[in-house]
């Protein structure tokens, strides 16, 4: 009997030795908690990730085991466990370092394309709102209204206009504006101070359960920083009376449980056109984060943005060809506008007792927009001209919540995610009017109020089958559309509602650490304008898009990453409400297919090369060949460059972008010419002072940033002409900056 008791005691003691938990917290050198640090026991192969407060619990650990701590952008460290480490929580300090490609590990649990973009963002920091979207591989933008209007976006064979087919958000707050005065999905990102961006997540195609309306060509999520490494003051001066100043200030620098900072940006310029743009913009952003007693994280951010500008508008090619105006001239320089946006966002993250992680955010935005445009000059009104005004006042509020749980089903590791949320838009004084000189209203074409609500719920599951990851998902969206037309004699509410359910599935196969294959398939949608949906119920409310991607990410060496994708997308109907005219343009079924290619090469720790290329075919399914082109859909795009990062205190790079010729109308009788533009920048750091110079269009190429096939008539013309109308791209220009960090 004594022998049995002794054996049992030894067995329990042995079990205790081999099954202890290693607990601790991971911080950076500023004593700030680090989330999602990978904690790996190289001896027992057990692993975990740090929580939002930096804490971790690693099972199956014992004295002598080697524990590895790693996260992108920080130096890895290895720790050999001692008895003291297992008896009390351990604090681990990780030191920041430059992002390097050799840190990217291919695994089923991580999307390597997100890592690639994080490396790109580290090597090519953004310093203007236009550069933010350009960090997404294969995405092009164009500005055509004096810098104050949202950029035109091109992605995967789409002329997305200002956001009809790409879902954009910042810290969970939606950017796209439904039923917007200027166009459906209008997305103005100018309220973002670019230096506050910490991370850019993106995905191409309609394959993501957490993304709903507008996620057809893809999505982009921006995440702002939770704290600043240093405070800074920066001043920049450039040609064309360009001036920018930036201040970013730590408010709780010495506190490791609470973080707070404020950033303010002011920008003004007259632009490179002959008629001064008189552009100015003010941005203020502040963010506070704290850790509560239950180890949950609470974050509150607020921002205010306002902008005003004049614009030269799009000019007809014939007036440049006949010498009446230069490329930088104008026909009607009374265009322009004002806009503002206020945002409040509350974020909360917590791990429940049953190891379910919960992340939520509640948001509110107040938005105002006032735009004057004249695209056709004197086509409709030969006396007063065709200037229009588009106006709206909007309130947006809603929430997003996700629950995540890691478990096992029949010994198969599974991560389950359930999400739900709501978005409500109240848009008053939604107006389209014919105006004169931005002062007199000649005719109100439309005036009304929109109430639009979108409730959603989704479930996503990730099953690990060895080297395979299979992730089926299902998403439900319920949309309610209400419209009150103020121009009717009697009060009436036009109303419509619809439910849509879309399945999605993603499969990845990672045979080794050098290559990962992926297959994605799913259905997405974009909503149409409430003014159409509610008043014309025979129109398609939520046209779907059906997509499939097949691709791979390959690391032939630790310093080279190659990504490829073959894809296909079929849109049921690209019915679009044209806010400029108050009409609907149906297009029927459209199919797009193409190839995406990307290359990243870390030549040295300080020298980095990147390049992305896309080849796309976009065509209408129902129209005959030769008349089935999709206007302005990109066929070939190439971007890339060479970046220097902290080489003997020098940083900078040379970067290029190319877009090929593309049809401007359905039969390709009018062509939008392509361009190849190269920019460069260099900076030098002296202690806490950084001096920089940025050069745009270093070869002074004459290029058109945006182009449209437009029918217009000048005041002295007897008949209208349809041809290319364009906004010129910037000529060679230079800007100098000085920054002081403290």
C-alpha positions in Angstrom: 0.0 0.0 0.0 2.8 2.4 0.9 4.4 1.6 -2.4 1.2 2.6 -4.3 0.9 5.8 -2.4 4.6 6.7 -3.1 4.1 5.9 -6.8 1.0 8.1 -6.9 2.8 11.0 -5.2 5.7 10.7 -7.6 3.3 10.6 -10.5 1.4 13.8 -9.3 4.7 15.5 -8.7 5.9 14.6 -12.2 2.7 15.9 -13.6 3.1 19.1 -11.7 6.6 19.6 -13.1 5.5 19.0 -16.7 2.2 20.9 -16.7 3.0 24.2 -15.0 1.8 27.5 -16.5 4.2 30.3 -17.4 2.5 33.6 -16.9 3.6 37.2 -17.6 3.2 40.4 -19.5 5.0 41.8 -22.6 5.7 45.5 -22.8 7.7 47.7 -25.1 10.6 49.9 -24.0 8.1 52.7 -23.2 6.3 50.3 -20.8 3.3 50.1 -23.1 1.5 46.7 -23.3 2.0 44.8 -26.6 -1.0 42.8 -28.0 -0.7 39.7 -30.2 2.9 38.9 -29.4 3.5 35.3 -30.3 4.7 33.3 -27.3 6.2 30.0 -28.3 7.6 27.2 -26.2 10.2 25.7 -28.6 10.6 22.6 -26.3 7.0 21.6 -25.9 5.6 23.4 -29.0 2.9 25.0 -26.9 2.1 28.6 -27.9 -0.2 31.5 -27.2 -0.6 35.2 -28.0 -0.6 38.2 -25.6 -4.0 39.8 -24.8 -4.8 43.4 -25.3 -3.2 44.3 -22.0 0.0 42.4 -22.9 -0.7 39.5 -20.5 -0.2 35.8 -21.5 -0.6 32.3 -20.0 1.5 29.5 -21.6 0.6 25.9 -20.7 2.8 22.9 -20.6 6.0 24.7 -19.5 8.8 23.6 -17.2 12.2 24.6 -16.0 14.7 24.6 -18.8 12.2 25.2 -21.6 13.2 27.8 -24.2 10.4 30.4 -24.7 10.5 32.6 -27.8 8.7 36.1 -27.9 8.2 37.7 -31.3 6.0 40.3 -33.1 6.6 42.1 -36.3 8.6 45.3 -35.7 10.3 44.2 -32.5 13.5 42.2 -31.8 12.8 38.6 -30.9 14.1 37.3 -27.6 14.5 33.8 -26.2 14.2 33.0 -22.5 15.3 29.8 -20.7 12.8 29.2 -17.9 14.0 29.1 -14.4 12.1 28.1 -11.3 11.5 31.8 -10.4 9.9 32.4 -13.8 7.3 29.7 -13.0 6.6 30.8 -9.5 5.6 34.4 -10.3 4.5 36.4 -13.4 7.4 37.5 -15.6 7.6 40.9 -17.4 9.2 40.8 -20.8 10.5 43.9 -22.6 10.7 43.9 -26.4 12.8 46.5 -28.2 11.5 48.1 -31.4 13.3 47.6 -34.7 12.8 48.2 -38.4 10.3 45.8 -40.1 12.1 43.3 -42.2 10.8 40.7 -44.7 12.7 37.9 -43.0 10.3 38.3 -40.1 7.4 37.3 -42.2 6.4 33.7 -41.5 3.9 31.8 -43.7 1.3 30.0 -41.6 -2.4 29.2 -41.8 -3.1 31.6 -38.9 -1.8 34.7 -40.6 -2.5 36.5 -43.8 0.9 37.3 -45.3 -0.4 40.0 -47.5 -1.3 42.0 -44.4 2.3 41.6 -43.2 3.6 42.8 -46.6 1.6 46.0 -46.4 2.8 46.6 -42.8 6.4 46.3 -44.1 5.6 48.7 -47.0 4.1 51.2 -44.5 7.2 51.0 -42.4 9.5 51.5 -45.4 7.4 54.1 -47.1 5.7 56.2 -44.4 2.7 58.3 -45.5 2.8 62.0 -45.2 -0.4 63.0 -47.1 -4.0 61.8 -47.2 -3.6 60.9 -50.9 -0.8 58.4 -50.0 -2.9 56.4 -47.5 -4.9 54.4 -50.1 -1.9 54.1 -52.4 -0.3 51.7 -49.9 -2.9 49.1 -51.0 -1.3 47.0 -53.8 -3.0 47.6 -57.1 -5.1 50.5 -56.0 -5.0 53.8 -57.9 -6.5 57.2 -57.1 -7.1 60.5 -58.9 -8.1 64.0 -57.6 -10.2 66.2 -59.8 -11.7 69.0 -57.7 -9.0 71.2 -56.1 -7.9 68.8 -53.4 -11.1 69.1 -51.3 -13.2 66.4 -52.9 -12.8 62.7 -52.2 -10.4 61.0 -54.6 -11.6 58.8 -57.5 -10.6 55.2 -56.9 -9.6 52.4 -59.3 -9.2 48.8 -58.3 -9.6 45.4 -60.0 -11.1 46.7 -63.2 -13.5 49.1 -61.4 -13.8 52.8 -61.8 -15.1 52.9 -58.2 -15.8 56.6 -58.6 -15.5 57.8 -54.9 -16.3 54.5 -53.2 -19.2 52.5 -54.8 -17.4 49.2 -54.7 -14.8 49.4 -51.9 -15.7 49.3 -48.2 -13.6 51.8 -46.1 -13.4 52.2 -42.4 -11.2 53.8 -39.7 -11.1 52.1 -36.2 -14.4 50.5 -37.0 -16.1 53.8 -38.1 -17.4 53.6 -41.7 -16.1 56.1 -44.2 -18.4 55.4 -47.2 -21.5 57.5 -47.3 -24.7 55.8 -48.4 -27.1 57.9 -50.6 -24.6 60.7 -50.8 -25.4 64.0 -52.5 -22.5 63.5 -55.0 -22.5 59.7 -55.5 -23.3 56.4 -53.8 -20.5 55.3 -51.4 -18.7 58.6 -51.4 -15.6 58.2 -49.2 -13.6 61.3 -48.1 -10.5 60.2 -46.2 -9.1 63.7 -45.7 -10.2 63.7 -42.1 -7.3 61.3 -41.4 -4.0 62.7 -40.3 -1.7 60.3 -42.1 1.0 60.1 -39.4 -1.6 58.7 -36.9 -2.1 55.5 -39.0 -0.5 52.5 -37.4 -1.9 49.7 -39.5 -3.7 49.1 -42.9 -5.7 45.9 -43.3 -7.1 45.2 -46.8 -8.6 42.4 -48.8 -9.6 42.2 -52.5 -12.9 40.6 -53.5 -16.1 39.9 -51.6 -14.7 37.1 -49.4 -14.9 38.6 -45.9 -17.8 37.9 -43.5 -17.1 41.0 -41.4 -17.5 43.3 -44.5 -20.9 44.1 -45.9 -22.1 47.0 -48.1 -19.7 48.2 -50.8 -17.3 45.2 -50.3 -17.3 43.9 -53.9 -13.9 45.0 -55.3 -12.4 44.9 -51.8 -12.1 46.6 -48.4 -9.6 48.7 -46.6 -9.5 49.2 -42.8 -7.3 51.8 -41.2 -6.2 51.5 -37.5 -4.9 54.5 -35.7 -2.1 54.5 -33.2 -2.9 53.9 -29.5 0.1 55.9 -28.4 3.0 57.9 -29.8 6.7 56.9 -29.5 7.6 60.6 -29.4 5.9 63.9 -29.6 6.8 66.0 -32.7 6.3 69.3 -34.4 6.7 69.6 -38.2 6.6 72.4 -40.8 6.6 71.9 -44.6 6.8 74.5 -47.3 6.5 73.9 -51.1 5.8 75.4 -54.4 2.4 76.9 -55.3 2.1 78.6 -51.9 1.9 75.2 -50.2 2.2 75.2 -46.4 1.7 72.3 -44.0 2.2 72.2 -40.2 1.7 69.2 -37.9 1.8 68.8 -34.2 1.5 65.4 -32.4 1.8 65.4 -28.6 1.9 62.7 -25.9 -0.4 63.7 -23.0 0.4 60.8 -20.6 4.0 60.0 -21.4 5.0 58.4 -18.1 1.9 56.2 -17.6 2.0 52.5 -18.6 -1.8 51.9 -18.1 -3.2 55.0 -19.7 -2.2 56.4 -23.1 -3.4 59.7 -24.6 -2.2 61.9 -27.4 -3.5 64.7 -29.6 -2.6 65.6 -33.2 -3.4 68.7 -35.3 -2.7 69.4 -38.9 -3.1 72.5 -41.0 -2.7 72.5 -44.8 -3.1 75.3 -47.4 -2.1 75.6 -51.1 -3.1 77.5 -54.3 -2.3 74.4 -56.4 -0.4 74.3 -59.7 -3.4 75.5 -61.8 -3.6 79.0 -63.1 -6.7 79.9 -61.1 -5.7 79.7 -57.4 -7.4 76.9 -55.5 -7.4 78.8 -52.2 -7.4 75.4 -50.5 -7.2 75.0 -46.7 -7.8 72.1 -44.4 -7.8 71.7 -40.6 -7.6 68.3 -38.8 -7.7 67.6 -35.1 -7.5 64.1 -33.7 -7.2 62.8 -30.1 -7.2 59.4 -28.6 -7.2 58.0 -25.1 -6.8 54.4 -24.0 -6.9 52.9 -20.6 -6.9 49.4 -19.0 -9.7 48.7 -16.6 -9.5 46.6 -13.4 -10.9 43.5 -15.3 -7.9 43.8 -17.7 -10.2 45.0 -20.5 -9.1 47.9 -22.8 -11.2 51.0 -23.3 -10.4 53.6 -26.0 -12.0 56.9 -26.8 -11.1 58.9 -29.9 -12.5 62.1 -31.3 -11.7 64.1 -34.4 -12.8 67.3 -36.3 -12.1 68.1 -39.9 -13.0 71.1 -42.1 -11.9 72.0 -45.6 -12.7 74.6 -48.3 -11.5 75.1 -51.8 -12.0 76.6 -55.3 -11.5 74.4 -58.4 -10.7 74.9 -62.0 -12.8 71.8 -63.0 -12.3 69.4 -65.8 -11.3 71.0 -69.1 -12.1 69.9 -72.6 -9.2 68.6 -74.7 -10.3 70.7 -77.7 -9.7 74.0 -75.9 -6.1 73.0 -75.1 -5.5 71.7 -78.6 -6.7 75.0 -80.2 -4.6 77.0 -77.8 -7.4 78.9 -76.1 -6.3 77.6 -72.7 -3.2 75.8 -71.3 -3.3 72.4 -69.6 -3.6 74.3 -66.3 -6.3 76.7 -67.4 -10.1 76.5 -66.8 -13.4 77.1 -68.5 -15.4 77.7 -65.3 -13.3 78.4 -62.2 -16.2 79.1 -59.9 -16.3 75.4 -58.9 -15.4 74.4 -55.4 -16.9 73.7 -52.1 -16.7 73.2 -48.3 -17.0 70.1 -46.2 -16.6 69.1 -42.5 -16.8 66.0 -40.4 -16.8 65.3 -36.6 -16.2 61.8 -35.3 -16.5 60.2 -31.9 -15.6 56.5 -31.4 -15.6 54.3 -28.3 -13.7 51.0 -28.5 -13.7 48.2 -25.9 -11.9 44.8 -25.8 -12.3 42.1 -23.2 -11.6 38.5 -22.6 -14.5 36.7 -20.8 -14.1 34.0 -18.2 -14.9 31.3 -20.8 -11.9 32.6 -23.0 -14.3 34.3 -25.4 -12.7 37.6 -26.6 -15.1 40.4 -27.2 -14.3 43.6 -29.2 -16.8 46.4 -29.7 -17.0 49.9 -30.9 -19.8 52.5 -30.9 -19.4 55.4 -33.3 -21.1 58.8 -34.2 -20.3 61.1 -37.1 -21.7 64.5 -38.1 -21.0 65.3 -41.7 -21.6 68.4 -43.9 -21.0 68.7 -47.6 -21.5 71.5 -50.1 -20.1 71.1 -53.7 -20.4 73.3 -56.8 -19.5 71.7 -60.2 -19.9 72.4 -63.9 -19.1 69.4 -66.1 -21.0 70.4 -69.3 -20.5 74.2 -69.3 -23.4 75.5 -71.5 -24.9 72.3 -72.8 -28.3 72.5 -70.9 -28.5 76.3 -70.2 -26.8 78.4 -72.9 -27.4 81.6 -70.9 -26.5 80.9 -67.3 -24.4 77.8 -67.7 -24.8 74.3 -66.2 -23.3 74.8 -62.7 -24.9 72.5 -60.1 -24.9 72.5 -56.3 -24.9 69.3 -54.2 -25.5 69.6 -50.5 -26.3 67.5 -47.5 -26.2 67.5 -43.7 -25.7 64.0 -42.2 -25.7 62.2 -38.9 -24.3 58.6 -38.8 -24.3 56.4 -35.7 -24.0 52.7 -35.0 -22.0 49.9 -33.4 -19.9 46.7 -34.2 -19.4 43.8 -31.9 -17.4 40.5 -32.4 -17.2 37.4 -30.2 -14.2 35.0 -30.8 -13.7 31.6 -29.3 -11.0 29.0 -29.8 -12.1 25.5 -29.3 -12.0 21.9 -30.7 -14.5 19.9 -32.6 -13.6 16.2 -32.8 -10.0 17.1 -32.0 -10.0 19.7 -34.8 -8.9 23.1 -33.7 -11.5 25.7 -34.6 -11.8 29.4 -34.1 -15.4 30.7 -34.2 -16.4 34.3 -34.7 -19.8 35.8 -34.4 -20.4 39.4 -35.3 -23.3 41.8 -35.3 -23.8 45.5 -35.7 -25.9 48.4 -36.9 -25.5 51.6 -38.9 -28.1 54.3 -39.2 -27.8 57.4 -41.5 -30.1 60.5 -41.2 -29.4 62.8 -44.2 -31.3 66.1 -44.3 -31.4 68.8 -46.9 -30.1 66.4 -49.5 -30.1 68.7 -52.5 -29.3 68.9 -56.2 -29.8 72.4 -57.7 -29.0 74.3 -60.8 -27.1 77.4 -59.6 -25.3 80.6 -60.9 -22.0 81.8 -59.5 -22.3 79.7 -56.4 -24.9 82.3 -55.1 -28.2 82.0 -56.9 -30.4 78.9 -57.1 -32.0 78.8 -60.5 -33.8 75.5 -60.1 -34.1 72.9 -57.4 -33.8 69.5 -59.2 -34.0 67.4 -56.0 -34.5 68.1 -52.3 -35.4 65.7 -49.6 -34.4 63.6 -46.5 -33.0 60.1 -46.3 -33.2 57.7 -43.4 -31.3 54.5 -44.1 -30.6 51.6 -41.7 -28.3 48.6 -42.1 -28.4 45.8 -39.5 -26.0 42.8 -40.0 -25.0 39.6 -38.4 -22.4 37.0 -39.5 -20.7 33.8 -38.4 -17.2 32.8 -39.5 -15.4 29.6 -38.6 -11.7 28.6 -39.2 -11.0 24.8 -39.1 -7.4 23.7 -39.0 -6.8 20.4 -40.8 -3.0 20.1 -40.5 -1.6 22.2 -43.3 -5.0 23.3 -44.4 -7.2 26.0 -43.1 -10.9 26.0 -44.2 -13.0 29.0 -43.3 -16.7 28.9 -44.3 -18.8 31.9 -43.3 -22.3 33.3 -43.7 -23.5 36.9 -43.5 -26.9 38.4 -43.2 -27.8 42.1 -44.0 -31.1 43.8 -43.4 -31.5 47.3 -45.0 -34.3 49.8 -44.6 -34.7 52.7 -47.0 -36.9 55.8 -46.3 -37.1 58.9 -48.4 -39.1 62.1 -48.0 -39.3 64.3 -51.1 -39.5 68.0 -50.1 -40.5 69.1 -53.6 -43.8 67.3 -53.5 -46.9 69.2 -52.6 -48.0 66.6 -50.1 -46.0 64.9 -47.4 -45.2 61.3 -48.3 -42.6 58.7 -47.1 -41.3 56.4 -49.8 -40.1 53.2 -48.1 -38.4 49.9 -49.1 -36.6 47.1 -47.2 -34.6 44.0 -48.2 -32.7 41.1 -46.6 -29.7 39.5 -48.3 -27.7 36.5 -47.1 -24.3 35.8 -48.6 -22.1 32.8 -48.1 -18.3 32.9 -48.3 -15.4 30.4 -48.0 -11.6 30.8 -47.8 -9.2 27.9 -48.0 -5.4 28.1 -47.4 -2.8 25.4 -47.8 0.7 25.9 -46.3 2.9 22.9 -47.1 6.0 24.6 -45.6 7.3 27.9 -44.5 8.2 29.0 -48.0 4.8 28.9 -49.8 1.1 29.4 -49.0 -1.7 28.7 -51.5 -5.2 30.3 -51.1 -8.6 29.8 -52.7 -11.3 32.3 -51.9 -14.9 32.4 -53.0 -17.8 34.5 -51.9 -20.7 36.8 -52.7 -20.9 40.5 -51.8 -23.1 43.5 -52.7 -23.4 47.2 -52.8 -26.6 49.1 -52.0 -28.1 51.6 -54.3 -29.2 55.1 -53.5 -32.3 55.4 -51.3 -33.8 58.0 -53.7 -33.8 55.3 -56.3 -34.6 52.2 -54.2 -37.6 53.8 -52.3 -39.2 55.6 -55.2 -38.5 53.0 -58.0 -39.2 49.6 -56.3 -38.7 47.8 -59.7 -35.0 48.6 -59.6 -32.6 46.1 -58.1 -31.9 47.2 -54.5 -28.8 45.2 -53.6 -27.0 43.9 -56.7 -24.6 41.1 -55.9 -21.1 40.3 -57.0 -19.8 36.8 -57.2 -16.1 36.3 -57.0 -13.3 33.7 -56.8 -9.5 34.1 -56.2 -6.8 31.5 -56.6 -3.3 32.5 -55.6 -0.1 32.0 -53.6 2.5 33.8 -51.5 6.0 32.5 -52.0 9.2 33.2 -50.1 12.0 31.6 -52.1 14.5 33.2 -49.7 14.1 34.9 -46.4 14.5 38.3 -48.1 12.2 37.8 -51.1 8.4 37.6 -51.1 6.3 37.0 -54.2 2.5 37.1 -54.3 0.2 36.1 -57.2 -3.5 35.8 -57.8 -5.9 34.8 -60.6 -9.4 36.2 -60.0 -12.8 36.5 -61.5 -15.8 38.7 -60.5 -19.3 38.8 -61.9 -21.6 41.8 -61.0 -25.3 41.3 -61.4 -26.0 44.9 -62.1 -23.9 48.0 -61.7 -27.0 50.2 -61.5 -25.6 53.6 -60.3 -27.4 56.7 -59.1 -25.6 59.7 -60.7 -25.8 62.5 -58.2 -24.5 65.0 -60.7 -27.6 64.6 -62.8 -30.2 63.0 -60.5 -30.6 60.1 -62.8 -30.0 56.3 -62.9 -27.5 54.6 -65.2 -28.0 50.8 -65.4 -25.3 48.7 -67.0 -26.5 45.1 -66.6 -24.2 42.2 -65.9 -20.4 42.9 -65.9 -17.6 40.4 -65.7 -14.0 41.2 -64.7 -11.0 38.9 -64.5 -7.3 39.4 -64.2 -3.9 38.7 -62.6 -2.3 40.4 -59.6 1.4 40.2 -59.2 3.6 41.5 -56.4 7.3 41.4 -55.5 9.1 42.5 -52.3 12.9 42.2 -52.0 14.8 43.2 -48.8 18.2 43.8 -50.4 19.8 44.9 -47.1 18.5 45.9 -43.7 18.2 49.4 -45.0 17.4 48.9 -48.8 13.9 47.7 -49.8 12.4 47.1 -53.3 8.7 46.7 -54.0 6.6 46.4 -57.1 3.0 45.4 -57.9 1.3 44.9 -61.3 -2.2 44.1 -62.3 -3.6 43.0 -65.7 -7.4 43.2 -66.0 -10.2 42.7 -68.5 -13.6 44.3 -67.8 -16.6 43.9 -70.1 -20.4 44.0 -70.2 -21.9 40.6 -70.6 -25.0 41.6 -72.5 -23.5 44.0 -75.1 -21.9 42.9 -78.4 -18.1 42.6 -78.6 -16.4 46.0 -79.4 -19.2 47.9 -77.6 -18.9 46.2 -74.3 -16.0 48.1 -72.7 -16.4 49.4 -69.2 -15.4 53.1 -69.3 -12.2 54.0 -67.5 -11.7 50.5 -66.2 -7.9 50.0 -65.8 -6.3 47.4 -68.0 -2.7 47.5 -66.8 -1.2 49.1 -63.7 2.3 49.0 -62.2 3.6 50.6 -59.0 6.8 50.2 -57.1 10.0 51.7 -55.9 13.2 51.6 -54.0 13.3 52.7 -50.4 16.2 53.6 -48.0 15.5 53.2 -44.3 17.9 54.8 -41.8 21.2 54.3 -43.7 23.7 56.5 -41.9 20.7 58.7 -40.8 19.4 58.9 -44.3 15.9 57.7 -45.3 13.9 58.1 -48.5 13.2 56.5 -51.9 12.2 56.7 -55.5 8.7 55.5 -56.4 6.8 55.1 -59.6 3.3 54.4 -60.8 2.0 53.5 -64.3 -1.5 53.1 -65.7 -2.0 52.1 -69.3 -4.4 53.5 -71.9 -8.0 52.5 -71.3 -11.4 53.0 -72.9 -13.2 56.2 -71.9 -16.5 55.0 -73.5 -18.1 51.6 -74.4 -16.8 51.3 -78.0 -13.3 52.6 -77.2 -13.6 55.4 -79.7 -12.5 57.8 -77.0 -9.3 56.7 -75.1 -8.1 57.8 -71.7 -4.4 58.1 -72.1 -2.1 56.4 -69.6 0.9 57.8 -67.8 4.1 57.0 -66.0 5.0 59.3 -63.1 8.0 59.1 -60.7 8.3 60.7 -57.3 11.3 60.9 -54.9 12.0 61.9 -51.3 15.0 62.0 -48.9 15.4 62.9 -45.3 18.4 63.2 -42.9 18.2 62.9 -39.1 20.4 65.0 -36.8 19.7 64.0 -33.2 16.0 65.0 -32.7 15.8 67.0 -35.9 14.8 65.6 -39.3 15.2 67.5 -42.5 13.4 66.3 -45.6 12.8 67.1 -49.3 10.0 65.6 -51.4 9.9 65.8 -55.2 6.8 65.1 -57.2 6.9 64.1 -60.9 10.7 64.4 -61.1 10.7 64.1 -64.9 8.0 66.7 -65.3 5.7 64.5 -67.3 2.6 66.0 -68.8 -0.1 63.7 -67.5 -3.9 63.7 -66.8 -4.8 62.6 -63.3 -8.5 62.1 -64.1 -10.2 61.8 -67.5 -13.8 61.4 -68.6 -15.6 61.1 -71.9 -18.1 64.0 -71.5 -20.5 65.8 -73.8 -20.2 69.5 -73.4 -20.9 72.8 -75.2 -19.0 76.1 -74.8 -20.7 79.4 -74.9 -19.6 80.2 -78.4 -20.2 76.7 -79.9 -23.4 75.9 -81.9 -23.2 72.2 -81.2 -22.1 70.0 -78.4 -18.9 67.8 -78.6 -18.2 64.5 -76.8 -14.5 64.1 -76.0 -12.0 63.7 -73.2 -12.3 66.2 -70.4 -9.5 66.1 -67.9 -7.9 67.4 -64.8 -4.1 67.8 -65.2 -1.7 65.9 -63.0 0.9 67.8 -60.9 4.0 69.1 -62.8 7.4 68.9 -61.2 7.2 70.3 -57.7 9.3 70.3 -54.5 8.5 70.5 -50.8 10.9 70.9 -47.8 10.1 69.9 -44.3 11.7 70.1 -40.9 10.6 68.0 -37.9 11.6 68.1 -34.3 10.9 65.1 -32.1 10.9 65.1 -28.3 
